[in-house]
Every structure is written in C-alpha cells, then in structure tokens.
Amino acid sequence: MDVNLTESSRVKLIHGDFQDIDTATIGDNSIDLIFTDPPYHKEWLPSYEPLGKLACRVLKEGGSLVMYAAHYALPQIFDHMRNSGLKYWWEMVVKHNGSSRLLQYQRVYVMWKPLLWFVKGISLRVLDSIADLIESQPPSKALHKWEQSPVEAEHFISKLTIQDDVVFDPLMGRATTAIAALRLKRRFIGIEKEQDTFIVAKGRVDLEISYIGSN
C-alpha cells in the first residue's frame, strides 16, 4: 500500500484497498465526514458491510457517512449495513438536470439518484438544517463515464463540516470529493485501488493544491 502526502499534509492519498486500512493509517475517531460513490454492480454489494464497519471505526461521534446508491440495490445495501454500527439517518434525492436513463426491465425513466446518509452515534454533528433535494449539474465525464458532479459533495461538506475538518473518501475514483473538500478548505484522505485511476486522482489533487497556493 502506497501513501502519498501532499503539501502541508492537508491531503493523504492512499493507493490500496479500503478493506486493508489499519489504525496506523487512519486512526479511530479521526474523520468528520465520509462522502463516497461505491460501485453499483451486484458483485460489489457484500463490500458494503466492511465499508460500514470502517466508517464506524474512523468517524468521530456524530460524524456522517454519505454515499451514492443504486435504486435496485437499496434492500441489499441496508441488509449489509445493518451490522455496521452506524445509524441510518435519511435518504437524499439528487435530481438529474441532464438526460434521463430508461431502465428497460423496470420500465422507468430514472430522473434522480439516492444518497444514503448514516450517522455514528445518536446525535448528529451538523452546522445547519440541510435540504434533502439537491439540484445536480451534469458532470463533464471527461475523465470517466461514471464521474459524478461535485455539487453533491460540496452540498454535504459545507453543511456537515467546518474549515480544517477531515473529509474521507475510501473509494476515491478520480478525486471529485477531494477537489470539493480542498475548495472548501477542508483536509482530505482518499483511497483508490486501481493504479491508473489513482495516478489521475493524484494529478488532479496536485494541480488543485498548486492553484490554491497561487491565489
């Protein structure tokens, strides 16, 4: 597992599998918010249980795990999250403002996607009330066909954390959450398993830090 630290140690990027993370790499009760986008395919569904358990270990009391979810998989996701130690808090709606997708089997035009929100403990660390409908913007898709818009990440980071809090994405992808966190002056930890994707993510983060440092 490779760990890359950027300037001022505000960002820690880890090339590896989130399931291999130990307390030496990310300490207990050290994370303020986890915002992530797990894979949607059926083979990945059992990984929600270790994801939830990792979140419960590293989140501070009252910290949140917010993650995208596939409509079809909601019952299975809740089953896998049942033993995570986290409390289900709410389902948020991300409204598409681009083209819709037709699911042939279900005969449904998909106009929105869910974000599932879980909390560690019985009380929530939150700065203000938060809307459960987010008007998204179409992402560029220049880096990947599954790239998400930064609007959702910014929405939660701005409401659930303050400056210098730590935002964590255990399935970092191409660093959309990282960019949102840095622009809002938060610290960031990200993990990415695929080497090519990790290289792209690190390049984007380094470029963003250089831009912030020059302004």
C-alpha positions, 0 to 999 in steps of 0.5 A: 500500500502506497501513501502519498502526502501532499503539501502541508499534509492537508491531503493523504492519498492512499493507493490500496484497498479500503478493506486493508486500512489499519489504525496506523493509517487512519486512526479511530475517531479521526474523520468528520465526514465520509462522502463516497460513490461505491460501485453499483454492480451486484458483485460489489454489494457484500463490500458494503458491510466492511465499508460500514464497519470502517466508517464506524471505526474512523468517524468521530461521534456524530460524524456522517457517512454519505454515499451514492446508491443504486435504486435496485440495490437499496434492500441489499445495501441496508441488509449489509449495513445493518451490522455496521454500527452506524445509524441510518439517518435519511435518504437524499434525492439528487435530481438529474438536470441532464438526460434521463436513463430508461431502465428497460426491465423496470420500465422507468425513466430514472430522473434522480439518484439516492444518497444514503446518509448514516450517522455514528452515534445518536446525535448528529454533528451538523452546522445547519438544517440541510435540504434533502433535494439537491439540484445536480449539474451534469458532470463533464465525464471527461475523465470517466463515464461514471464521474459524478458532479461535485455539487453533491459533495460540496452540498454535504461538506459545507453543511456537515463540516467546518474549515480544517475538518477531515473529509474521507473518501475510501473509494476515491475514483478520480478525486471529485470529493477531494477537489470539493473538500480542498475548495472548501478548505477542508483536509482530505484522505482518499483511497483508490485501488486501481493504479491508473485511476489513482495516478489521475486522482493524484494529478488532479489533487496536485494541480488543485493544491498548486492553484490554491497556493497561487491565489 
